[in-house]
Amino acid sequence: MLIEDSQRLSYALMTVDDSELMFQLDQDPQVMHYITGGKATSRKDIEEIFLPRLQSYTNLAKGWGLWKTMLKHEQSFLGWILVRPANYFSDKPQFNNLELGWRFKREAWGCGYATEAAVHILQALASAGSARRFSAIAVEDNSSSIKIMHKLGMKYVKTYTHKDPLGEEEVVYYQVDV
């Protein structure tokens, strides 16, 4: 699957060759505030945890993976949009419910890039028939991510303890049917 450029942004699926971009993004304590409490991700964790996880769910034909998001004209890296089946790392992945997530450099915050990218990628996946439902999770205090969920047309469903092999966390769950 190819995601065409949007108004200001271009997209490409991330690979192991993008590990330095992932590492640099995760070094900003404010970027990591709602993910790890501000703790930076180590190179070892990128190599031994995050890249293997990425490789396990990346599927170009279905549009699953981390979509590297870049300014179209400069091709400068801003962040990424996650696409994978909801509950992928559980014994009951939801293949018709794609989880969306986003992580962007702080200098990209407030510019509408995450919203533009998330809306554009959701629409491309919906048009391709990749899923009937899209969902997202965030810690309840992460109002910026929740605003993006609203802009995607997602509605609050529940607050619950999200369990993943990397840990458990209390999150709000939003979804939209297409």
MIZA-707535 format. One line per 8 residues: number of its first residue (from 0); their letters; for each residue y negated, z, x of N, C-alpha, C, O. Coordinates in steps of 0.02 Angstrom, whole numbers, plus 50000, padded with zeros to 5 digits. Layout:
! residues N
NUM) a) Y,Z,X,Y,Z,X,Y,Z,X,Y,Z,X ~ ...
//
This chain:
! residues 178
0) mliedsqr) 50058,50000,50042,50000,50000,50000,49938,50000,50045,49935,50035,50096 ~ 49891,49962,50025,49827,49957,50060,49774,49987,50014,49770,49970,49955 ~ 49733,50030,50042,49676,50056,50004,49615,50018,50029,49595,50024,50087 ~ 49586,49979,49985,49526,49940,50002,49468,49987,50017,49468,50045,49996 ~ 49418,49962,50051,49358,50001,50064,49324,50019,49998,49326,49981,49949 ~ 49292,50077,49997,49248,50095,49941,49176,50080,49963,49166,50047,50014 ~ 49129,50103,49925,49059,50085,49939,49038,50100,50011,49009,50057,50044 ~ 49052,50160,50035,49030,50180,50102,49086,50193,50151,49073,50204,50211
8) lsyalmtv) 49148,50193,50127,49204,50218,50167,49260,50168,50175,49269,50123,50134 ~ 49298,50176,50229,49360,50138,50238,49417,50187,50250,49405,50245,50267 ~ 49478,50163,50241,49536,50207,50240,49594,50176,50279,49604,50115,50280 ~ 49633,50219,50311,49695,50199,50345,49741,50259,50346,49718,50316,50352 ~ 49806,50247,50339,49853,50303,50342,49854,50331,50413,49857,50293,50462 ~ 49853,50396,50417,49856,50429,50482,49927,50430,50508,49976,50432,50470 ~ 49933,50428,50574,49998,50430,50607,49995,50483,50663,49945,50518,50671 ~ 50049,50489,50700,50050,50536,50756,49996,50519,50807,49974,50562,50844
16) ddselmfq) 49976,50456,50809,49923,50436,50855,49855,50466,50838,49808,50464,50878 ~ 49849,50495,50778,49787,50525,50756,49786,50601,50766,49744,50636,50738 ~ 49833,50626,50806,49838,50699,50814,49774,50730,50843,49757,50786,50825 ~ 49739,50695,50886,49677,50723,50914,49624,50730,50860,49586,50778,50860 ~ 49620,50682,50813,49572,50688,50758,49589,50749,50714,49544,50785,50694 ~ 49653,50759,50700,49674,50816,50660,49656,50881,50696,49630,50928,50666 ~ 49670,50884,50761,49655,50943,50800,49580,50958,50800,49560,51015,50787 ~ 49539,50908,50814,49466,50919,50817,49439,50942,50750,49397,50987,50748
24) ldqdpqvm) 49462,50913,50695,49440,50933,50628,49454,51007,50615,49413,51043,50587 ~ 49513,51030,50637,49535,51098,50623,49506,51150,50670,49524,51208,50667 ~ 49460,51130,50715,49430,51178,50761,49368,51212,50733,49344,51261,50761 ~ 49341,51186,50679,49281,51214,50649,49300,51272,50603,49335,51261,50553 ~ 49278,51333,50618,49296,51390,50576,49274,51382,50503,49307,51408,50458 ~ 49218,51347,50491,49197,51338,50421,49242,51289,50384,49256,51297,50325 ~ 49265,51237,50419,49312,51190,50388,49377,51226,50369,49407,51212,50318 ~ 49398,51273,50412,49461,51308,50402,49455,51372,50361,49505,51406,50349
32) hyitggka) 49394,51388,50339,49382,51451,50304,49430,51464,50247,49460,51518,50243 ~ 49439,51416,50201,49482,51426,50142,49555,51409,50156,49596,51415,50111 ~ 49570,51388,50215,49638,51367,50232,49673,51422,50273,49729,51442,50258 ~ 49639,51444,50325,49668,51494,50370,49623,51554,50381,49635,51595,50425 ~ 49571,51561,50341,49523,51614,50351,49477,51601,50410,49443,51646,50435 ~ 49476,51537,50433,49431,51518,50487,49466,51510,50554,49434,51490,50603 ~ 49531,51525,50557,49568,51519,50620,49582,51445,50634,49605,51407,50591 ~ 49567,51425,50696,49578,51355,50717,49653,51341,50723,49693,51386,50738
40) tsrkdiee) 49672,51279,50712,49741,51257,50721,49752,51242,50795,49710,51209,50826 ~ 49806,51265,50822,49821,51251,50893,49851,51181,50901,49877,51152,50853 ~ 49846,51155,50961,49879,51091,50975,49954,51096,50964,49985,51049,50938 ~ 49983,51153,50982,50055,51163,50972,50073,51158,50898,50122,51126,50880 ~ 50032,51189,50854,50046,51185,50782,50037,51114,50756,50075,51092,50713 ~ 49988,51077,50782,49980,51007,50762,50044,50969,50780,50072,50933,50739 ~ 50066,50976,50842,50124,50938,50867,50190,50960,50835,50231,50919,50817 ~ 50200,51026,50827,50265,51052,50807,50272,51064,50732,50328,51068,50706
48) iflprlqs) 50216,51071,50696,50219,51085,50624,50188,51028,50584,50222,50999,50541 ~ 50124,51013,50596,50088,50968,50552,50110,50895,50559,50117,50861,50508 ~ 50121,50872,50619,50144,50802,50626,50213,50791,50597,50224,50742,50562 ~ 50262,50835,50609,50327,50826,50576,50322,50828,50499,50356,50790,50465 ~ 50280,50873,50473,50271,50875,50400,50240,50809,50375,50263,50781,50326 ~ 50190,50786,50410,50158,50722,50392,50209,50666,50392,50211,50626,50345 ~ 50249,50662,50444,50299,50609,50448,50350,50614,50392,50377,50563,50371 ~ 50365,50675,50369,50416,50683,50317,50394,50654,50250,50437,50631,50211
56) ytnlakgw) 50329,50655,50234,50308,50631,50168,50270,50565,50171,50256,50536,50118 ~ 50251,50541,50229,50214,50478,50232,50258,50421,50209,50314,50412,50232 ~ 50231,50381,50163,50267,50323,50137,50214,50271,50120,50182,50274,50068 ~ 50205,50222,50164,50153,50172,50156,50161,50134,50090,50111,50121,50056 ~ 50221,50115,50072,50232,50076,50011,50208,50114,49949,50183,50083,49902 ~ 50216,50180,49949,50196,50220,49891,50126,50248,49897,50099,50275,49849 ~ 50096,50242,49956,50028,50268,49966,50026,50342,49983,49974,50373,49977 ~ 50083,50371,50003,50086,50442,50020,50068,50451,50093,50087,50411,50136
64) glwktmlk) 50032,50505,50107,50015,50522,50176,49946,50552,50179,49918,50573,50128 ~ 49918,50553,50239,49849,50573,50249,49809,50509,50259,49820,50472,50306 ~ 49761,50497,50214,49719,50438,50218,49657,50456,50260,49612,50491,50237 ~ 49657,50430,50321,49599,50439,50365,49539,50407,50331,49543,50350,50309 ~ 49485,50444,50328,49424,50421,50295,49370,50413,50347,49354,50460,50384 ~ 49341,50353,50349,49291,50336,50400,49231,50304,50368,49236,50270,50317 ~ 49172,50314,50399,49113,50276,50378,49128,50202,50389,49149,50183,50444 ~ 49118,50162,50338,49139,50092,50340,49108,50054,50398,49144,50019,50434
72) heqsflgw) 49044,50059,50409,49011,50017,50459,49019,50044,50530,49020,50005,50578 ~ 49025,50109,50538,49030,50139,50605,49102,50153,50624,49117,50162,50683 ~ 49147,50156,50574,49217,50176,50584,49223,50244,50617,49271,50257,50654 ~ 49175,50288,50604,49178,50356,50629,49219,50400,50581,49210,50395,50520 ~ 49262,50440,50608,49307,50483,50570,49268,50539,50536,49230,50575,50568 ~ 49278,50546,50470,49247,50598,50430,49296,50653,50410,49278,50712,50406 ~ 49358,50633,50396,49408,50679,50371,49466,50642,50342,49478,50584,50358 ~ 49502,50675,50298,49560,50643,50267,49571,50665,50195,49547,50717,50172
80) ilvrpany) 49608,50622,50160,49631,50636,50092,49707,50638,50094,49740,50591,50116 ~ 49735,50692,50070,49808,50701,50067,49834,50671,50002,49803,50679,49949 ~ 49890,50636,50007,49927,50612,49948,50001,50624,49961,50030,50598,50008 ~ 50031,50665,49919,50104,50676,49923,50128,50703,49856,50088,50729,49817 ~ 50192,50698,49842,50217,50726,49780,50203,50802,49777,50211,50837,49827 ~ 50182,50825,49719,50170,50897,49710,50236,50934,49724,50290,50910,49709 ~ 50229,50993,49753,50287,51035,49771,50335,51000,49817,50396,51011,49815 ~ 50309,50957,49860,50351,50917,49904,50397,50959,49947,50455,50940,49958
88) fsdkpqfn) 50373,51015,49972,50414,51056,50017,50453,51110,49979,50467,51163,50007 ~ 50471,51096,49917,50512,51141,49877,50577,51105,49860,50588,51048,49880 ~ 50619,51140,49823,50681,51107,49800,50670,51066,49737,50718,51036,49711 ~ 50607,51063,49712,50592,51024,49651,50527,50985,49660,50478,50998,49625 ~ 50526,50936,49706,50466,50895,49712,50454,50855,49649,50501,50835,49615 ~ 50390,50844,49633,50370,50808,49572,50345,50738,49592,50287,50730,49609 ~ 50389,50690,49589,50372,50623,49614,50325,50585,49568,50294,50536,49590 ~ 50318,50605,49505,50269,50573,49460,50204,50614,49455,50162,50600,49413
96) nlelgwrf) 50197,50663,49499,50137,50704,49501,50115,50707,49574,50145,50744,49614 ~ 50065,50669,49591,50043,50667,49661,49989,50719,49673,49938,50722,49638 ~ 50000,50759,49724,49951,50809,49745,49899,50774,49789,49916,50736,49835 ~ 49837,50788,49774,49782,50764,49815,49750,50825,49850,49746,50879,49821 ~ 49728,50813,49910,49693,50865,49947,49643,50832,49994,49647,50771,50004 ~ 49598,50870,50023,49547,50841,50066,49524,50892,50117,49523,50952,50105 ~ 49507,50865,50174,49477,50906,50228,49429,50860,50265,49448,50807,50290 ~ 49366,50881,50267,49314,50840,50298,49273,50880,50348,49266,50941,50341
104) kreawgcg) 49246,50846,50398,49202,50877,50446,49143,50908,50409,49120,50883,50358 ~ 49118,50962,50437,49061,50997,50405,49000,50951,50398,48965,50955,50349 ~ 48988,50908,50448,48930,50864,50444,48936,50812,50388,48886,50780,50370 ~ 48995,50805,50359,49005,50760,50303,48997,50795,50235,48994,50762,50183 ~ 48993,50861,50236,48987,50900,50175,48920,50884,50141,48869,50874,50174 ~ 48921,50884,50075,48860,50875,50037,48837,50803,50031,48785,50789,50001 ~ 48875,50757,50059,48856,50685,50057,48895,50646,50004,48882,50587,49994 ~ 48943,50679,49971,48983,50646,49921,49041,50606,49949,49075,50570,49912
112) yateaavh) 49055,50611,50013,49109,50572,50043,49178,50593,50018,49219,50550,50002 ~ 49191,50658,50014,49256,50681,49991,49268,50659,49919,49323,50638,49901 ~ 49217,50664,49877,49224,50642,49808,49234,50567,49804,49279,50544,49769 ~ 49195,50529,49840,49202,50456,49840,49273,50437,49862,49304,50394,49831 ~ 49297,50468,49915,49364,50451,49941,49418,50472,49892,49464,50433,49878 ~ 49414,50532,49865,49466,50557,49820,49468,50515,49756,49522,50497,49732 ~ 49410,50500,49727,49408,50458,49666,49436,50389,49681,49477,50363,49642 ~ 49416,50360,49735,49437,50292,49753,49513,50289,49764,49547,50243,49739
120) ilqalasa) 49539,50337,49801,49611,50337,49814,49651,50352,49751,49703,50320,49740 ~ 49629,50399,49710,49662,50412,49646,49664,50349,49604,49717,50332,49577 ~ 49608,50314,49598,49606,50253,49558,49652,50199,49586,49685,50164,49547 ~ 49655,50192,49652,49699,50142,49682,49772,50159,49669,49812,50114,49653 ~ 49790,50222,49675,49859,50242,49662,49877,50236,49588,49932,50214,49570 ~ 49830,50254,49545,49843,50248,49473,49851,50174,49454,49895,50158,49415 ~ 49809,50130,49481,49814,50059,49466,49880,50029,49490,49907,49983,49459 ~ 49905,50056,49545,49969,50032,49572,50029,50061,49535,50086,50042,49548
128) gsarrfsa) 50016,50107,49489,50071,50138,49451,50110,50189,49492,50168,50203,49477 ~ 50078,50216,49544,50113,50263,49589,50130,50329,49556,50177,50363,49578 ~ 50093,50349,49505,50105,50413,49472,50071,50413,49404,50025,50374,49391 ~ 50095,50458,49361,50064,50467,49296,50019,50528,49295,49979,50537,49249 ~ 50025,50570,49346,49986,50632,49349,49963,50644,49421,49999,50628,49469 ~ 49903,50673,49427,49877,50692,49491,49856,50765,49486,49831,50787,49435 ~ 49866,50802,49540,49849,50873,49539,49819,50893,49606,49821,50856,49655 ~ 49789,50952,49606,49760,50980,49666,49760,51056,49660,49759,51083,49605
136) iavednss) 49762,51088,49718,49758,51161,49719,49704,51182,49767,49686,51146,49814 ~ 49678,51242,49756,49628,51271,49801,49626,51346,49789,49645,51369,49735 ~ 49604,51383,49838,49592,51454,49826,49534,51458,49777,49489,51416,49778 ~ 49534,51509,49736,49486,51514,49681,49414,51515,49704,49370,51492,49667 ~ 49400,51541,49763,49331,51545,49788,49305,51479,49816,49246,51473,49830 ~ 49348,51429,49823,49328,51366,49853,49295,51321,49800,49324,51272,49777 ~ 49234,51339,49783,49199,51303,49729,49186,51230,49745,49184,51189,49700 ~ 49177,51213,49808,49165,51143,49826,49225,51099,49811,49218,51045,49784
144) sikimhkl) 49285,51123,49827,49346,51085,49811,49357,51081,49736,49378,51030,49709 ~ 49342,51136,49701,49351,51136,49628,49302,51087,49596,49319,51056,49545 ~ 49242,51080,49623,49195,51030,49596,49223,50960,49603,49216,50918,49558 ~ 49255,50946,49659,49286,50880,49669,49341,50870,49617,49347,50816,49589 ~ 49381,50921,49604,49434,50916,49554,49404,50898,49486,49431,50855,49451 ~ 49348,50929,49468,49315,50913,49404,49292,50840,49405,49299,50805,49354 ~ 49264,50817,49460,49241,50748,49464,49298,50697,49461,49287,50639,49444 ~ 49358,50720,49477,49418,50677,49470,49444,50678,49398,49493,50644,49383
152) gmkyvkty) 49412,50716,49355,49435,50722,49286,49489,50774,49277,49518,50779,49223 ~ 49504,50813,49329,49556,50863,49325,49532,50923,49285,49473,50941,49285 ~ 49580,50953,49252,49567,51014,49212,49608,51071,49240,49663,51062,49265 ~ 49579,51131,49234,49615,51191,49256,49678,51199,49214,49677,51192,49153 ~ 49734,51215,49248,49797,51228,49215,49817,51301,49222,49835,51334,49173 ~ 49814,51326,49284,49838,51395,49294,49816,51421,49363,49795,51383,49406 ~ 49822,51486,49370,49817,51519,49435,49886,51546,49450,49918,51576,49407 ~ 49910,51534,49511,49978,51555,49528,49984,51565,49604,49939,51547,49642
160) thkdplge) 50040,51592,49625,50055,51599,49695,50092,51537,49718,50150,51526,49700 ~ 50058,51496,49758,50087,51435,49785,50130,51453,49845,50108,51487,49891 ~ 50193,51431,49843,50240,51446,49897,50255,51382,49935,50269,51329,49906 ~ 50253,51388,50000,50264,51332,50045,50300,51361,50106,50293,51421,50120 ~ 50338,51321,50143,50370,51349,50203,50320,51381,50251,50340,51423,50293 ~ 50257,51363,50247,50207,51393,50292,50178,51458,50265,50142,51493,50301 ~ 50194,51476,50203,50169,51539,50176,50156,51536,50101,50172,51486,50068 ~ 50128,51589,50076,50111,51596,50005,50037,51610,49998,50007,51644,50040
168) eevvyyqv) 50008,51583,49944,49937,51595,49933,49921,51589,49858,49949,51546,49824 ~ 49877,51632,49834,49854,51630,49765,49805,51571,49759,49755,51569,49794 ~ 49819,51525,49713,49778,51465,49706,49766,51449,49632,49801,51474,49588 ~ 49715,51408,49621,49705,51378,49555,49735,51308,49558,49731,51273,49609 ~ 49764,51288,49502,49797,51223,49496,49762,51182,49443,49753,51204,49387 ~ 49742,51121,49462,49709,51075,49417,49749,51011,49414,49783,50993,49462 ~ 49745,50975,49358,49780,50911,49353,49746,50865,49303,49706,50886,49261 ~ 49763,50801,49310,49740,50750,49264,49797,50700,49253,49831,50682,49301
176) dv) 49807,50679,49192,49855,50627,49176,49818,50560,49173,49762,50556,49148 ~ 49851,50508,49198,49820,50441,49198,49861,50393,49157,49843,50334,49151
//
